[in-house]
């Protein structure tokens, strides 16, 4: 079962840019260390979705793991790596 990450962002958000760098680097390390890991990353602009904009306007960036909020504002790479390890299905 893949691990689905969704990063909620909006244009001009420097924290969103930082979050994307942190998420991509952490996922790359995780996948390199775990050959069976399947991780997808979708980036969503909250301005394209009125419901997302209403719900998360003051919290972006927001990272969801399998549709559950993992973190917002700043991404802690160690915490994200631990969450990816926990989300990986047992072989």
C-alpha positions in Angstrom: 0.0 0.0 0.0 1.5 3.4 -1.0 2.0 6.2 1.4 0.2 9.2 0.1 1.5 12.7 1.0 -0.4 15.8 0.2 1.2 19.2 0.7 -1.3 22.1 0.9 0.3 25.4 -0.3 -0.4 28.7 -1.9 1.6 30.9 -4.2 4.1 33.3 -2.6 4.3 31.3 0.6 8.0 31.0 1.6 7.1 28.5 4.3 5.5 26.4 1.6 8.7 26.5 -0.5 10.7 25.4 2.6 8.2 22.6 3.4 8.4 21.2 -0.2 12.2 21.1 0.0 12.1 19.3 3.4 9.4 16.8 2.3 11.2 16.0 -1.0 14.5 15.4 0.7 13.0 13.3 3.5 11.0 11.2 1.0 14.1 10.7 -1.1 16.1 9.5 1.9 13.3 7.3 3.1 12.9 5.6 -0.3 16.7 5.1 -0.6 16.7 3.4 2.7 13.5 1.4 2.2 13.5 -0.3 -1.3 9.9 -1.4 -1.0 8.5 2.0 0.0 6.0 3.5 -2.4 5.4 7.2 -1.6 3.4 9.6 -3.7 3.5 13.4 -3.2 0.7 15.6 -4.4 0.9 19.4 -4.1 -2.4 21.3 -3.9 -2.9 25.0 -4.1 -5.6 25.9 -1.5 -6.6 28.8 -3.7 -7.9 26.3 -6.2 -10.3 24.8 -3.7 -12.7 26.9 -1.7 -13.1 24.3 1.0 -9.4 23.8 1.5 -8.9 27.6 1.5 -11.6 28.0 4.2 -10.2 25.2 6.3 -6.5 25.8 6.1 -6.0 29.5 5.2 -4.1 30.2 8.4 -2.2 27.0 8.7 -0.4 26.5 5.4 1.7 24.8 4.5 -0.1 21.7 5.7 1.3 18.2 5.2 -1.2 15.3 5.1 -0.1 11.7 5.3 -2.8 9.3 4.0 -5.3 12.2 4.2 -4.6 12.9 7.9 -2.9 16.1 9.1 0.7 15.4 10.0 2.1 18.9 10.4 1.6 22.5 9.5 3.7 25.7 9.1 7.1 24.0 9.4 8.1 20.5 8.6 10.3 18.7 11.0 12.3 16.2 8.9 13.0 13.8 11.8 9.3 13.7 12.7 8.3 13.2 9.1 10.8 10.4 8.7 9.4 8.7 11.8 5.9 9.0 10.5 6.9 7.5 7.1 8.6 4.6 9.0 5.3 4.1 10.9 3.2 4.3 7.8 5.2 1.8 5.8 3.4 -1.5 5.6 5.1 -4.6 7.1 6.6 -6.9 4.5 
